[in-house]
Amino acid sequence: MKFFAMILLFVFMFSACSSQKIVTAPDKPVMLATSDMKCVKTAEKRHWYFFWGLSSFDDEVLTAPLLTDVNKPVKIETTTTFTDAMLTILTSLASFVPETTIVYECSKK
């Protein structure tokens, strides 16, 4: 029983440890926002990973379709939402975990 509990603890400790690669068109570089800008959420997308975040189902996070106006600075945030946390509880034993990427468009305050 202790062994099973240790495995469960390990799985939940390392769930959703992942990295993402942000890809856009080469002719449309992304301008990143600074901390003094006001940002508004424009899009969000959930991504699924297997082996607790070691590898992604979608090879690259295609952020370009999420960007509505590439001429504005953006803030790209990867987070675990409440829904992601609930899905992780249900699916982490099978090694599948979600994360959400949120895109904000920003402007000067």
Residue pairs with C-beta under 8 A, 6 or more apart in sequence:
8 93
11 52
11 92
11 93
12 92
14 52
14 53
15 52
15 53
15 88
15 92
15 97
16 49
16 52
16 53
16 80
16 84
16 88
16 97
16 98
16 99
17 52
17 53
17 54
18 49
18 53
18 54
18 56
18 97
18 99
20 47
20 56
20 61
20 78
20 99
20 101
21 60
21 61
22 30
22 61
22 63
22 76
23 60
23 61
23 62
23 63
23 64
24 30
24 63
24 64
24 67
24 70
25 64
28 64
28 70
29 70
30 63
30 67
30 70
30 74
30 76
31 71
31 72
31 73
31 74
32 73
32 74
32 75
32 76
33 39
33 73
33 74
33 75
33 104
33 106
34 73
36 108
36 109
37 73
37 75
37 106
37 107
37 108
37 109
38 106
38 107
38 108
38 109
39 75
39 104
39 105
39 106
40 104
40 105
40 106
41 102
41 103
41 104
42 66
42 67
42 68
42 103
42 104
42 105
43 66
43 67
43 68
43 102
43 103
44 66
44 100
44 101
44 102
44 103
45 61
45 66
45 100
45 101
46 83
46 84
46 98
46 99
46 100
47 56
47 57
47 58
47 61
47 98
47 99
47 100
47 101
48 56
48 57
48 58
48 96
48 97
48 98
49 55
49 56
49 57
49 96
49 97
49 98
49 99
50 57
50 95
50 96
50 97
51 95
52 92
52 95
52 97
53 97
53 99
61 101
63 76
63 101
63 103
64 70
66 101
66 103
67 74
67 103
68 105
69 105
72 105
72 106
72 107
73 105
73 106
73 107
74 103
74 104
74 105
74 106
75 103
75 104
75 106
76 101
76 102
76 103
76 104
77 101
77 102
77 103
77 104
78 99
78 100
78 101
78 102
79 99
79 100
79 102
80 88
80 98
80 99
80 100
81 100
83 98
83 100
84 97
84 98
84 99
84 100
87 97
87 98
88 97
88 98
91 97
91 98
